[in-house]
Amino acid sequence: MQASPAPGGRWRVWVAGLRGELREWTFEAVDGAPEDAAVLHLRRLPLGPHDPGVELWLDPARGYWPVRLRQGDPETRGFEISLSDVNS
């Protein structure tokens, strides 16, 4: 993964579903907010009309470890998790 991908750059990854089926997910680099300048913000392109969406923030300084993940809308039926400490 390049260090500073341009917004709109895309990556494809294969993901195993709950029943073992493989699906191709396409992530697109997002031009993030100023507070996200040090991380790579990716958004998965929708899989269908009812897809809740996935956003992922990766930290290049930590070897592209995920530091934040959001699926759907946390205010309704989604969730969001974030890395607070790697030494715990």
C-alpha positions in Angstrom: 0.0 0.0 0.0 1.5 3.3 -1.0 2.2 5.8 1.8 -0.1 8.6 0.7 -2.7 7.3 -1.7 -4.8 9.8 -3.6 -8.4 10.2 -2.7 -10.4 7.9 -4.9 -7.7 5.2 -5.1 -9.2 1.7 -4.8 -8.1 -1.6 -3.3 -9.8 -5.0 -3.7 -9.7 -7.7 -1.0 -11.4 -11.0 -0.7 -13.4 -11.5 2.5 -14.9 -14.7 3.9 -18.5 -14.5 5.0 -20.2 -16.1 7.9 -20.9 -19.2 5.9 -17.5 -19.4 4.4 -18.4 -17.8 1.0 -15.9 -15.5 -0.5 -16.9 -11.9 -1.5 -14.8 -9.2 -3.1 -14.8 -6.0 -1.2 -13.6 -2.8 -2.9 -12.3 0.0 -0.6 -11.8 3.6 -1.8 -9.5 6.1 -0.2 -11.4 9.0 1.3 -10.2 12.6 1.5 -10.5 12.7 5.3 -11.1 15.4 7.9 -8.0 17.4 9.1 -7.9 15.4 12.3 -7.5 12.2 10.3 -4.5 13.6 8.4 -2.1 11.0 9.9 -4.2 8.0 9.0 -5.5 6.3 5.8 -9.3 6.5 5.7 -10.9 3.9 3.5 -14.6 3.3 2.7 -16.0 0.1 1.3 -18.0 0.5 -1.8 -21.7 -0.6 -1.3 -22.5 -4.2 -1.9 -26.2 -3.5 -2.5 -29.0 -1.1 -1.8 -29.3 -2.2 1.9 -25.6 -2.5 2.6 -24.8 -0.8 5.9 -21.3 0.3 4.7 -17.9 -0.1 6.3 -15.2 2.6 7.0 -11.7 1.8 8.1 -8.9 4.0 9.4 -5.3 2.6 9.1 -2.3 4.1 10.8 0.9 4.0 8.6 3.1 4.8 11.7 1.9 1.4 13.2 2.4 -0.7 10.1 -1.1 0.1 8.8 -2.8 -1.4 11.8 -6.5 -0.5 12.0 -7.1 2.2 14.5 -10.8 2.7 13.9 -13.6 0.7 12.3 -17.2 1.7 11.6 -20.0 -0.4 10.2 -23.3 1.2 9.4 -24.5 4.1 11.5 -23.5 3.8 15.2 -26.5 6.0 16.1 -29.0 3.4 14.8 -28.0 -0.2 14.1 -24.3 0.0 13.4 -21.2 0.1 15.6 -17.8 1.8 15.8 -14.6 0.5 17.5 -11.3 2.3 17.9 -7.8 1.4 19.2 -7.0 3.2 22.4 -3.7 1.5 23.5 -1.5 -1.1 21.9 0.4 -2.0 25.1 -2.6 -3.4 27.1 
